[in-house]
Amino acid sequence: MRFCLRRGRLKLELRVQHLGRDLQVVLSGGAAHLGAVALAAPDKTSETAVFVLPGHREDQLARRMARRMADVLKRAVCVSAGVHYDDISKKEIAAVERMADALTERCLTALTAEQKDATC
């Protein structure tokens, strides 16, 4: 499953792979790379584990996405995020965050529909 969103020079891609019941999600944009990884369990009392490479800032983005998806879908979700645009402005960073949220919601809509279809 793949979702894309573009705003001016910014383009984000979200890819989802099913790993049994769980999900591996990759968010990339610009010069794709691994900046941070977040792992969330469906149990809301569990802390979301986050690993971030030095000098990278995708940790909050990956954490928010993994937590939201795990809470809605009731399954473990691992989000790997790497977004890099040279000379990115604060306004563009805010746009990337909104775009990632929109892609997350679009993905959740598709996965929720997929779950409903599987129960017929």
PyMOL commands that set and color helices and strands:
alter all, ss='L'
color gray80, all
select helices_A, chain A and resi 59-73+90-118
alter helices_A, ss='H'
color red, helices_A
select strands_A, chain A and resi 2-7+10-19+22-30+36-40+49-52+77-84
alter strands_A, ss='S'
color yellow, strands_A
deselect
rebuild
show_as cartoon
